[in-house]
Amino acid sequence: MHSKAKTELAEILRGTLIERDHPDYEDARKLYNGMIDKRPLMIARCADVADVIAAVNFGRENELLIAIRGGGHNGPGLGSCDDGLVIDLSMMKGVRVDPANRTVQVSPGCTQGDVDHATHPFGLAVPAGIVSTTGIAGLTLGGGTGYLTRKYGLTIDSLMEADVVLADGSFVTANETEKSDLLWGLRGGGGNFGVVTSFLFRAHPVSMVYAGPIFWDQKHARALMQRYRDFLPSAPEELGSFLGLKTVLSTDPFPREHWGKRACALVSCYNGSAELGEKAMAPILRDLPPPMFNWMGVMPFPSLQGMFDPFLPKGLQWYWKGDYVKALPDEAIEVHIAQAANSPSELSLMHLYPIDGAVHRVGKDEMAWSARDATWSMVIAGIDPNPEKAGALQRWGKAYWQAVHPFNQGGGYVNFMMDDEGEARVKAYGDNFDRLVALKQKFDPLNLFRVNQNIRPSA
Ligand SMILES: Cc1cc2nc3c(=O)[nH]c(=O)nc-3n(C[C@H](O)[C@H](O)[C@H](O)COP(=O)(O)OP(=O)(O)OC[C@H]3O[C@@H](n4cnc5c(N)ncnc54)[C@H](O)[C@@H]3O)c2cc1C
């Protein structure tokens, strides 16, 4: 690549072009997952849409591999690439809440925490994930599950409009009336179609919630999993509750007498009063043995969203495997319990996130994300601070997944995949896959945006 071209890009950008000899390079290339170590040729820290257009044009004209980075939380590090150009949106922060219309405009560098912080004073929230440091961009484009999913659907179900810089450098706005096919693809199709420079979401009434984790000793996992499975379909949709097989962390504020014990947990959020929340939880707690601790209480929604942040700092080793789950027969529960018992570290976990309720009220072909008939999105995550444990985390994640996969629905959530899954898994879009391929052919025929769970153009 001609150095004159690089100089021109650096001059155009309002943000910063960080090359390998830049003092910030080592820090700028770091991703959330410490297992991933990518060395891009350059990182274009964009300040605005004009910067994004310049970066896309520069990457295309110079035939560079391009990665798009929002929050940098992607498991396999698809927000970066080796020897290519990273279009880094992390500087593009800004949230504008329109309380009268209950909409929220979000810039692509925002984390979930940025959005929750901005909406909370208005008694509103956008349904998203469960850890505040996650980027809203990547999470949304893959689907987005969290505590509010049962009542208000996936994050994409609240996505009304997106501004996008396409592969040819042109700028479009996609909504239900303009470029509606593009909006359809963005709702679950990941970063395949262009760089989203603004999201417009519908917001929902959420303020103080009755929420928090309850941990039981793992010897009660069978009873809890059966109860949770049978209880969930009749639970009010105001209650979001995910199940986890975990270990009590050996750190404050966890009770010292339980440190390091294998556990099963429910982490729940009732969007309403404590009285109604307790009533909603009562059927699942009835007749179960006493928990090790029950930390459910009244708190602002953003406090719940940030609750796990201190235990999950940037730079830990992560290995992910996911599946959609339709039913949880007793045989599957036994396999889960046996596999979780082999967990290689205290942070490693298995979570089942509900995707029922409002998610099921959208048709399978209404958006790219198609697993509308699943009941849970399962994730197995091997996590530890020690890089020497990377192999053990991977081996455990793979063995656990292979053991439970026969009980699960085909296909998985693209945001819970590493990059070792193969194209067949990405084809999990089912009947929507062919339409996604046609859309890719229309908006990115040269597959410029291919550092993602890639949908290849037809030609
Ligand atoms: C601790 C943790 C908790 C999580 N919890 C949840 C959860 O509760 N629910 C859930 O659904 N998921 C969850 N996830 C998964 C999360 O959705 C994915 O990791 C997602 O990729 C993160 O998005 P990001 O913007 O931070 O990622 P990045 O690494 O920045 O980007 C990931 C990919 O998204 C695309 N992308 C990002 N920004 C843009 C853009 N502006 N335009 C076009 N494409 C873009 C690119 O293809 C890129 O490859 C969690 C992840 C972590 C690490």
The ligand as an SDF file (V2000), in Angstrom:
LIG
                    3D

 53 58  0  0  0  0  0  0  0  0999 V2000
  -19.1690  -10.6260   29.1310 C   0  0  0  0  0  0  0  0  0  0  0  0
  -20.0960  -10.8060   27.9770 C   0  0  0  0  0  0  0  0  0  0  0  0
  -21.4630  -10.8660   28.1970 C   0  0  0  0  0  0  0  0  0  0  0  0
  -22.3490  -11.0310   27.1280 C   0  0  0  0  0  0  0  0  0  0  0  0
  -23.6800  -11.0850   27.3910 N   0  0  0  0  0  0  0  0  0  0  0  0
  -24.5470  -11.1790   26.3660 C   0  0  0  0  0  0  0  0  0  0  0  0
  -25.9510  -11.1440   26.6180 C   0  0  0  0  0  0  0  0  0  0  0  0
  -26.3930  -11.0340   27.7470 O   0  0  0  0  0  0  0  0  0  0  0  0
  -26.7870  -11.2190   25.5560 N   0  0  0  0  0  0  0  0  0  0  0  0
  -26.3210  -11.3200   24.2750 C   0  0  0  0  0  0  0  0  0  0  0  0
  -27.1440  -11.3630   23.3640 O   0  0  0  0  0  0  0  0  0  0  0  0
  -25.0040  -11.3800   24.0080 N   0  0  0  0  0  0  0  0  0  0  0  0
  -24.1120  -11.3020   25.0220 C   0  0  0  0  0  0  0  0  0  0  0  0
  -22.7730  -11.3510   24.7770 N   0  0  0  0  0  0  0  0  0  0  0  0
  -22.2980  -11.6300   23.4150 C   0  0  0  0  0  0  0  0  0  0  0  0
  -22.1910  -10.3490   22.6160 C   0  0  0  0  0  0  0  0  0  0  0  0
  -23.4490  -10.0860   22.0530 O   0  0  0  0  0  0  0  0  0  0  0  0
  -21.1630  -10.4970   21.4830 C   0  0  0  0  0  0  0  0  0  0  0  0
  -19.9140  -10.7600   22.0590 O   0  0  0  0  0  0  0  0  0  0  0  0
  -21.1020   -9.2670   20.5890 C   0  0  0  0  0  0  0  0  0  0  0  0
  -20.3310   -9.5940   19.4510 O   0  0  0  0  0  0  0  0  0  0  0  0
  -20.5050   -8.0770   21.2880 C   0  0  0  0  0  0  0  0  0  0  0  0
  -20.6110   -6.9240   20.5050 O   0  0  0  0  0  0  0  0  0  0  0  0
  -19.4480   -5.8280   20.4990 P   0  0  0  0  0  0  0  0  0  0  0  0
  -19.9040   -4.6470   19.7490 O   0  0  0  0  0  0  0  0  0  0  0  0
  -18.9610   -5.6220   21.8910 O   0  0  0  0  0  0  0  0  0  0  0  0
  -18.3390   -6.6590   19.7070 O   0  0  0  0  0  0  0  0  0  0  0  0
  -17.1870   -6.2930   18.6680 P   0  0  0  0  0  0  0  0  0  0  0  0
  -16.1190   -7.3010   18.9650 O   0  0  0  0  0  0  0  0  0  0  0  0
  -16.8100   -4.8850   18.6720 O   0  0  0  0  0  0  0  0  0  0  0  0
  -17.8830   -6.6090   17.2870 O   0  0  0  0  0  0  0  0  0  0  0  0
  -18.3510   -7.8830   17.0220 C   0  0  0  0  0  0  0  0  0  0  0  0
  -18.8430   -8.0070   15.6010 C   0  0  0  0  0  0  0  0  0  0  0  0
  -19.9950   -7.2110   15.4660 O   0  0  0  0  0  0  0  0  0  0  0  0
  -20.0100   -6.5220   14.2470 C   0  0  0  0  0  0  0  0  0  0  0  0
  -20.1160   -5.0950   14.4990 N   0  0  0  0  0  0  0  0  0  0  0  0
  -19.8090   -4.4250   15.6360 C   0  0  0  0  0  0  0  0  0  0  0  0
  -20.1510   -3.1360   15.5090 N   0  0  0  0  0  0  0  0  0  0  0  0
  -20.6710   -2.9960   14.2630 C   0  0  0  0  0  0  0  0  0  0  0  0
  -21.2400   -1.9060   13.5450 C   0  0  0  0  0  0  0  0  0  0  0  0
  -21.3590   -0.6980   14.0840 N   0  0  0  0  0  0  0  0  0  0  0  0
  -21.6680   -2.1120   12.2780 N   0  0  0  0  0  0  0  0  0  0  0  0
  -21.6020   -3.3460   11.7210 C   0  0  0  0  0  0  0  0  0  0  0  0
  -21.0910   -4.4060   12.3630 N   0  0  0  0  0  0  0  0  0  0  0  0
  -20.6370   -4.2360   13.6250 C   0  0  0  0  0  0  0  0  0  0  0  0
  -18.7720   -6.8930   13.5010 C   0  0  0  0  0  0  0  0  0  0  0  0
  -19.0880   -7.8920   12.5640 O   0  0  0  0  0  0  0  0  0  0  0  0
  -17.8690   -7.4960   14.5370 C   0  0  0  0  0  0  0  0  0  0  0  0
  -17.1510   -8.5300   13.9730 O   0  0  0  0  0  0  0  0  0  0  0  0
  -21.8620  -11.1570   25.8170 C   0  0  0  0  0  0  0  0  0  0  0  0
  -20.4790  -11.0970   25.5800 C   0  0  0  0  0  0  0  0  0  0  0  0
  -19.6020  -10.9370   26.6450 C   0  0  0  0  0  0  0  0  0  0  0  0
  -18.1240  -10.9320   26.3910 C   0  0  0  0  0  0  0  0  0  0  0  0
  1  2  1  0
  2  3  1  0
  2 52  2  0
  3  4  2  0
  4  5  1  0
  4 50  1  0
  5  6  2  0
  6  7  1  0
  6 13  1  0
  7  8  2  0
  7  9  1  0
  9 10  1  0
 10 11  2  0
 10 12  1  0
 12 13  2  0
 13 14  1  0
 14 15  1  0
 14 50  1  0
 15 16  1  0
 16 17  1  0
 16 18  1  0
 18 19  1  0
 18 20  1  0
 20 21  1  0
 20 22  1  0
 22 23  1  0
 23 24  1  0
 24 25  2  0
 24 26  1  0
 24 27  1  0
 27 28  1  0
 28 29  2  0
 28 30  1  0
 28 31  1  0
 31 32  1  0
 32 33  1  0
 33 34  1  0
 33 48  1  0
 34 35  1  0
 35 36  1  0
 35 46  1  0
 36 37  1  0
 36 45  1  0
 37 38  2  0
 38 39  1  0
 39 40  1  0
 39 45  2  0
 40 41  1  0
 40 42  2  0
 42 43  1  0
 43 44  2  0
 44 45  1  0
 46 47  1  0
 46 48  1  0
 48 49  1  0
 50 51  2  0
 51 52  1  0
 52 53  1  0
M  END
$$$$
